[in-house]
């Protein structure tokens, strides 16, 4: 018997399912209507790095460039407060770096140094986008194979649906609010898959163990007990991870802001999905103790039949 009263997580499973479906529909709708605001890594354009003698005000730098007629620009610190990275979708020209330097120099009382001016081609950006999408699909496929081999097929379906749920909603957030989607965000999505999978496997392992040792209990009650037993570990892991991510989000600078934002959303959504998506799928697929009995135990029971 458990000393802690089991929490009725699955009592609101239908409400949670409706909430998840609503979020997914909104996300897919936004992706279909607005799409993602792709960053320079995917669309191609020009990247310019300049250095100031003292700390640079990126807001003032951005205003100076906008007033000079440059459009679709992103300005952020790069490495230090003195280094500034300018990203623009304008096609690369040999003298573009010097033009930007002259504009910034005219608006500054201190010396500004041009560090580099590079071109990122749209063809390279398309390859990065396609290969990144394939990496996400491959990760989901490998996860399904691993969980099916490690646990059982129904667990693999729940794990993959939970991961797809997390990825689609994060993409929807970036689409809905038109937050720039670049390679750092793609890397965050892959990290979210790993984080969410780890949490899901911990829950799945406890569910499997309880199904094997508890005989007189309904599947929904076994899952509630398993979620209750793993709740402490889930909360501690999620909260400590969130503390680090919130620090990165607020003081990490613009360079990793979107990366930290995607991971923060991923940890919150991943924690939710490991409870209310993967476990919910198990109930909808009518998981039972017989699904999880090891072959030797099944054989032993058959041998005992007179």
Secondary structure as a PSIPRED ss2 file (coil, helix, strand):
# PSIPRED VFORMAT (PSIPRED V4.0)

   1 X C   1.000  0.000  0.000
   2 X C   1.000  0.000  0.000
   3 X C   1.000  0.000  0.000
   4 X C   1.000  0.000  0.000
   5 X C   1.000  0.000  0.000
   6 X C   1.000  0.000  0.000
   7 X C   1.000  0.000  0.000
   8 X C   1.000  0.000  0.000
   9 X H   0.000  1.000  0.000
  10 X H   0.000  1.000  0.000
  11 X H   0.000  1.000  0.000
  12 X H   0.000  1.000  0.000
  13 X H   0.000  1.000  0.000
  14 X H   0.000  1.000  0.000
  15 X H   0.000  1.000  0.000
  16 X H   0.000  1.000  0.000
  17 X H   0.000  1.000  0.000
  18 X H   0.000  1.000  0.000
  19 X H   0.000  1.000  0.000
  20 X H   0.000  1.000  0.000
  21 X H   0.000  1.000  0.000
  22 X H   0.000  1.000  0.000
  23 X H   0.000  1.000  0.000
  24 X H   0.000  1.000  0.000
  25 X H   0.000  1.000  0.000
  26 X H   0.000  1.000  0.000
  27 X H   0.000  1.000  0.000
  28 X H   0.000  1.000  0.000
  29 X H   0.000  1.000  0.000
  30 X H   0.000  1.000  0.000
  31 X H   0.000  1.000  0.000
  32 X H   0.000  1.000  0.000
  33 X H   0.000  1.000  0.000
  34 X C   1.000  0.000  0.000
  35 X C   1.000  0.000  0.000
  36 X C   1.000  0.000  0.000
  37 X E   0.000  0.000  1.000
  38 X E   0.000  0.000  1.000
  39 X C   1.000  0.000  0.000
  40 X H   0.000  1.000  0.000
  41 X H   0.000  1.000  0.000
  42 X H   0.000  1.000  0.000
  43 X H   0.000  1.000  0.000
  44 X C   1.000  0.000  0.000
  45 X E   0.000  0.000  1.000
  46 X E   0.000  0.000  1.000
  47 X E   0.000  0.000  1.000
  48 X E   0.000  0.000  1.000
  49 X E   0.000  0.000  1.000
  50 X E   0.000  0.000  1.000
  51 X E   0.000  0.000  1.000
  52 X E   0.000  0.000  1.000
  53 X C   1.000  0.000  0.000
  54 X C   1.000  0.000  0.000
  55 X C   1.000  0.000  0.000
  56 X C   1.000  0.000  0.000
  57 X C   1.000  0.000  0.000
  58 X H   0.000  1.000  0.000
  59 X H   0.000  1.000  0.000
  60 X H   0.000  1.000  0.000
  61 X H   0.000  1.000  0.000
  62 X H   0.000  1.000  0.000
  63 X H   0.000  1.000  0.000
  64 X H   0.000  1.000  0.000
  65 X H   0.000  1.000  0.000
  66 X H   0.000  1.000  0.000
  67 X H   0.000  1.000  0.000
  68 X C   1.000  0.000  0.000
  69 X C   1.000  0.000  0.000
  70 X C   1.000  0.000  0.000
  71 X C   1.000  0.000  0.000
  72 X C   1.000  0.000  0.000
  73 X E   0.000  0.000  1.000
  74 X E   0.000  0.000  1.000
  75 X E   0.000  0.000  1.000
  76 X E   0.000  0.000  1.000
  77 X E   0.000  0.000  1.000
  78 X C   1.000  0.000  0.000
  79 X C   1.000  0.000  0.000
  80 X C   1.000  0.000  0.000
  81 X C   1.000  0.000  0.000
  82 X C   1.000  0.000  0.000
  83 X E   0.000  0.000  1.000
  84 X E   0.000  0.000  1.000
  85 X E   0.000  0.000  1.000
  86 X E   0.000  0.000  1.000
  87 X E   0.000  0.000  1.000
  88 X E   0.000  0.000  1.000
  89 X C   1.000  0.000  0.000
  90 X C   1.000  0.000  0.000
  91 X C   1.000  0.000  0.000
  92 X C   1.000  0.000  0.000
  93 X C   1.000  0.000  0.000
  94 X C   1.000  0.000  0.000
  95 X C   1.000  0.000  0.000
  96 X H   0.000  1.000  0.000
  97 X H   0.000  1.000  0.000
  98 X H   0.000  1.000  0.000
  99 X H   0.000  1.000  0.000
 100 X H   0.000  1.000  0.000
 101 X H   0.000  1.000  0.000
 102 X H   0.000  1.000  0.000
 103 X H   0.000  1.000  0.000
 104 X H   0.000  1.000  0.000
 105 X H   0.000  1.000  0.000
 106 X H   0.000  1.000  0.000
 107 X C   1.000  0.000  0.000
 108 X C   1.000  0.000  0.000
 109 X C   1.000  0.000  0.000
 110 X C   1.000  0.000  0.000
 111 X C   1.000  0.000  0.000
 112 X E   0.000  0.000  1.000
 113 X E   0.000  0.000  1.000
 114 X E   0.000  0.000  1.000
 115 X E   0.000  0.000  1.000
 116 X E   0.000  0.000  1.000
 117 X E   0.000  0.000  1.000
 118 X E   0.000  0.000  1.000
 119 X E   0.000  0.000  1.000
 120 X E   0.000  0.000  1.000
 121 X C   1.000  0.000  0.000
 122 X H   0.000  1.000  0.000
 123 X H   0.000  1.000  0.000
 124 X H   0.000  1.000  0.000
 125 X H   0.000  1.000  0.000
 126 X H   0.000  1.000  0.000
 127 X H   0.000  1.000  0.000
 128 X H   0.000  1.000  0.000
 129 X H   0.000  1.000  0.000
 130 X H   0.000  1.000  0.000
 131 X H   0.000  1.000  0.000
 132 X H   0.000  1.000  0.000
 133 X H   0.000  1.000  0.000
 134 X H   0.000  1.000  0.000
 135 X H   0.000  1.000  0.000
 136 X H   0.000  1.000  0.000
 137 X H   0.000  1.000  0.000
 138 X H   0.000  1.000  0.000
 139 X H   0.000  1.000  0.000
 140 X H   0.000  1.000  0.000
 141 X H   0.000  1.000  0.000
 142 X H   0.000  1.000  0.000
 143 X H   0.000  1.000  0.000
 144 X H   0.000  1.000  0.000
 145 X H   0.000  1.000  0.000
 146 X H   0.000  1.000  0.000
 147 X H   0.000  1.000  0.000
 148 X H   0.000  1.000  0.000
 149 X H   0.000  1.000  0.000
 150 X H   0.000  1.000  0.000
 151 X C   1.000  0.000  0.000
 152 X C   1.000  0.000  0.000
 153 X H   0.000  1.000  0.000
 154 X H   0.000  1.000  0.000
 155 X H   0.000  1.000  0.000
 156 X H   0.000  1.000  0.000
 157 X H   0.000  1.000  0.000
 158 X H   0.000  1.000  0.000
 159 X H   0.000  1.000  0.000
 160 X H   0.000  1.000  0.000
 161 X H   0.000  1.000  0.000
 162 X H   0.000  1.000  0.000
 163 X H   0.000  1.000  0.000
 164 X H   0.000  1.000  0.000
 165 X H   0.000  1.000  0.000
 166 X H   0.000  1.000  0.000
 167 X H   0.000  1.000  0.000
 168 X H   0.000  1.000  0.000
 169 X H   0.000  1.000  0.000
 170 X H   0.000  1.000  0.000
 171 X H   0.000  1.000  0.000
 172 X H   0.000  1.000  0.000
 173 X H   0.000  1.000  0.000
 174 X H   0.000  1.000  0.000
 175 X H   0.000  1.000  0.000
 176 X H   0.000  1.000  0.000
 177 X C   1.000  0.000  0.000
 178 X C   1.000  0.000  0.000
 179 X C   1.000  0.000  0.000
 180 X E   0.000  0.000  1.000
 181 X E   0.000  0.000  1.000
 182 X C   1.000  0.000  0.000
 183 X H   0.000  1.000  0.000
 184 X H   0.000  1.000  0.000
 185 X H   0.000  1.000  0.000
 186 X H   0.000  1.000  0.000
 187 X H   0.000  1.000  0.000
 188 X H   0.000  1.000  0.000
 189 X H   0.000  1.000  0.000
 190 X H   0.000  1.000  0.000
 191 X H   0.000  1.000  0.000
 192 X H   0.000  1.000  0.000
 193 X H   0.000  1.000  0.000
 194 X H   0.000  1.000  0.000
 195 X H   0.000  1.000  0.000
 196 X H   0.000  1.000  0.000
 197 X H   0.000  1.000  0.000
 198 X H   0.000  1.000  0.000
 199 X H   0.000  1.000  0.000
 200 X H   0.000  1.000  0.000
 201 X H   0.000  1.000  0.000
 202 X H   0.000  1.000  0.000
 203 X H   0.000  1.000  0.000
 204 X H   0.000  1.000  0.000
 205 X H   0.000  1.000  0.000
 206 X H   0.000  1.000  0.000
 207 X H   0.000  1.000  0.000
 208 X H   0.000  1.000  0.000
 209 X H   0.000  1.000  0.000
 210 X H   0.000  1.000  0.000
 211 X H   0.000  1.000  0.000
 212 X H   0.000  1.000  0.000
 213 X H   0.000  1.000  0.000
 214 X C   1.000  0.000  0.000
 215 X C   1.000  0.000  0.000
 216 X C   1.000  0.000  0.000
 217 X C   1.000  0.000  0.000
 218 X C   1.000  0.000  0.000
 219 X H   0.000  1.000  0.000
 220 X H   0.000  1.000  0.000
 221 X H   0.000  1.000  0.000
 222 X H   0.000  1.000  0.000
 223 X H   0.000  1.000  0.000
 224 X H   0.000  1.000  0.000
 225 X H   0.000  1.000  0.000
 226 X H   0.000  1.000  0.000
 227 X H   0.000  1.000  0.000
 228 X H   0.000  1.000  0.000
 229 X H   0.000  1.000  0.000
 230 X H   0.000  1.000  0.000
 231 X H   0.000  1.000  0.000
 232 X H   0.000  1.000  0.000
 233 X H   0.000  1.000  0.000
 234 X H   0.000  1.000  0.000
 235 X H   0.000  1.000  0.000
 236 X H   0.000  1.000  0.000
 237 X H   0.000  1.000  0.000
 238 X H   0.000  1.000  0.000
 239 X H   0.000  1.000  0.000
 240 X H   0.000  1.000  0.000
 241 X H   0.000  1.000  0.000
 242 X H   0.000  1.000  0.000
 243 X H   0.000  1.000  0.000
 244 X H   0.000  1.000  0.000
 245 X H   0.000  1.000  0.000
 246 X H   0.000  1.000  0.000
 247 X H   0.000  1.000  0.000
 248 X H   0.000  1.000  0.000
 249 X H   0.000  1.000  0.000
 250 X H   0.000  1.000  0.000
 251 X H   0.000  1.000  0.000
 252 X C   1.000  0.000  0.000
 253 X C   1.000  0.000  0.000
 254 X H   0.000  1.000  0.000
 255 X H   0.000  1.000  0.000
 256 X H   0.000  1.000  0.000
 257 X H   0.000  1.000  0.000
 258 X H   0.000  1.000  0.000
 259 X H   0.000  1.000  0.000
 260 X H   0.000  1.000  0.000
 261 X H   0.000  1.000  0.000
 262 X H   0.000  1.000  0.000
 263 X H   0.000  1.000  0.000
 264 X H   0.000  1.000  0.000
 265 X H   0.000  1.000  0.000
 266 X H   0.000  1.000  0.000
 267 X H   0.000  1.000  0.000
 268 X H   0.000  1.000  0.000
 269 X H   0.000  1.000  0.000
 270 X H   0.000  1.000  0.000
 271 X H   0.000  1.000  0.000
 272 X H   0.000  1.000  0.000
 273 X H   0.000  1.000  0.000
 274 X H   0.000  1.000  0.000
 275 X H   0.000  1.000  0.000
 276 X H   0.000  1.000  0.000
 277 X C   1.000  0.000  0.000
 278 X H   0.000  1.000  0.000
 279 X H   0.000  1.000  0.000
 280 X H   0.000  1.000  0.000
 281 X H   0.000  1.000  0.000
 282 X H   0.000  1.000  0.000
 283 X H   0.000  1.000  0.000
 284 X H   0.000  1.000  0.000
 285 X C   1.000  0.000  0.000
 286 X C   1.000  0.000  0.000
 287 X C   1.000  0.000  0.000
 288 X C   1.000  0.000  0.000
 289 X H   0.000  1.000  0.000
 290 X H   0.000  1.000  0.000
 291 X H   0.000  1.000  0.000
 292 X H   0.000  1.000  0.000
 293 X C   1.000  0.000  0.000
 294 X C   1.000  0.000  0.000
 295 X H   0.000  1.000  0.000
 296 X H   0.000  1.000  0.000
 297 X H   0.000  1.000  0.000
 298 X H   0.000  1.000  0.000
 299 X H   0.000  1.000  0.000
 300 X H   0.000  1.000  0.000
 301 X H   0.000  1.000  0.000
 302 X H   0.000  1.000  0.000
 303 X H   0.000  1.000  0.000
 304 X H   0.000  1.000  0.000
 305 X C   1.000  0.000  0.000
 306 X C   1.000  0.000  0.000
